[in-house]
Amino acid sequence: MSKVYISVGSNIDKAASIRKGVEDMRQVFGELELSSVYQSEAVGFKGDDFYNLVAAFETEKDVLTVSRLLHQIEDKNGRDRSGPRFSSRTLDLDLLVYDELVSQQNGLDVPRGEILKNAFVLWPLAEIAPQLSHPVTGKSYAEHWQVFDKTKEKLYPIDFDWG
């Protein structure tokens, strides 16, 4: 079994989109471990604030199959891929970490570079996997979060109603 961490985000009908996306991931991957939900400003474009969290699960599926299934869940939830890369979205599911895998294949980078660049990815990942080591740096996600420049982005945990 491989341990996988996924970044989940939305800024279009964000509460409903997050709830539905997590429900769909449970149907496909089984039991999920979830971080708190955080609210953040849009990064890379002007738009509504995002809700973000990190989900973790164990799977026997290979990394490319997991990535394909995540894209299918995004599509099922109305993800529009016709606009610019940095734009509003109903659901964004990014594969962050797949066990200790370090790979760049078929447009998929694992571990995902945004882990160390964006607070909305690193903080929830450090919350649910503080002692897990980044497969490239060897430092734990808690260590990375401790030294992260927290003035770059406005980010805060929210009380999320899972309904």
Protein Blocks (a to p, Z undefined) as FASTA:
>chain_A
ZZdddddddfehklmmmmmmmmmmmmmnopaddddddddddehiacddddddddddddfb
dfklmmmmmmmmmmmnopafkbcfbdcdfbdcddfbgcjbccdeehiacddfklmmpmkl
mmmmmmmmmmbccfklopafklmmmmpcfklpccddddddeZZ
